[in-house]
Amino acid sequence: MADIDLALLCDARGFLKNSQIWTDAIAEALATEENINLTPEHWEILHLLRSYYDEFEESPANRALVNWVKRHKGADKGNSIYLMHLFPGSPARVGSRIAGLPKPKNCL
């Protein structure tokens, strides 16, 4: 994998400036900065985050993310504990960042 210069691609908060250029390689680079090793479970949520963004034109806050995942993948995955395990700290913020989306409005 070629080195990706995230400093050129991301804003001051570490979010991708243009979500349209997002690739698996960029996601891997962003995840590495978060000390996350992406698994199939992570990818599943990243794609759900992107589908949420495609439908609503904004990144979800935590509660909206939990509800979106629950709606599409069931209660076993659509809960805060599961999402916190995958994306520690703030699943909506960290997940959106790795998914190449803007920072959710209600996240610090």
N, C-alpha and C positions, 0 to 999 in steps of 0.2 A: 504494500500500500504506500502510495506517495505521501510525503509529508504535507499536511494541510496547515496553512497559516491561518489559524482561527482569529488572530488579531486583525487581519484584513477583512474577514468575513462577518465578524460579530461587532455588536455595539459595545459601549462601555460596561454594560452589565453582563456581557457574555452571551447575549441572544443573537441569533443569526439575523442579519440585516434584511435578507431577502429569503423568505421561506421557499421560494420556487427553486433555489439552487440546492436544496437539501438532498443529500445522498446517504446511502448506508455508510460510506466512509466518513462523511461529516458527522453523522450520528455517533459512530464509534469514537471519533476524536473528542466530541463533546462529552460523551460518557466517560472517557478516560479522565478528563478534567474533573469530573464528579466522583472519581474513584468507583465507577460502576462498570462491571463486565457484562455486556449485553447478552442476555439469554433469549430463547424463543418467547418466554413470558414477557420480557421487556419489550421485544419487538411488537408483540400483540397489542400492548398498551400504547406504544408509540404510534402505531397505525390507527388506533382508535382516537388518539389525540388529534391526529391529522384529519380524520373524518369529521370530528367535532368542528374543527376549524373550517373545513370545507363547507359544512352546513350552516354554521352560525357566524362565520367571519370574525371570530375572536377565540382566544385560548380560554379553556374553562377554568373557573375557580375550583378549589378542591371538592366542594359539595357537588357541583355540576359534573365534575369528572367521575366521582363515585357513582352518581346516578346514570351517567352515560355508559360506564363500564357494566354496571348492573343490568341495564337495559339490553346490552349487546352480548354480554358474556355470562350473565347470571350473578347471583348473590355471593357465590364463592370467591369471585374475583372483584365484584363491585362492592368493595368495602374498604374502609380506610386502612385497616391493618394490612391487608394484602398489598395495597398500593404503597404504603409506607415501607414495607419490606423491599419492594422493587426500587422505589425512588425516595430514599430517606430525606427527612427534613420537611419538604413540601412536595408531594407527588405532582401537583399541578404545575408548580414552578419548575422543578427539576425535569419532569417529564416533558413539559412544553419546550424547555431549552434544548433538550436532546432531540426532540422531534422537529427542531428547526422553526418553532413558532414564536410569536411575540410573548413577552411576559404577560401572564394573566393580570387583569386590571386590579384585582383585590389582593395580590400577593406582594409581600414586602421584598 
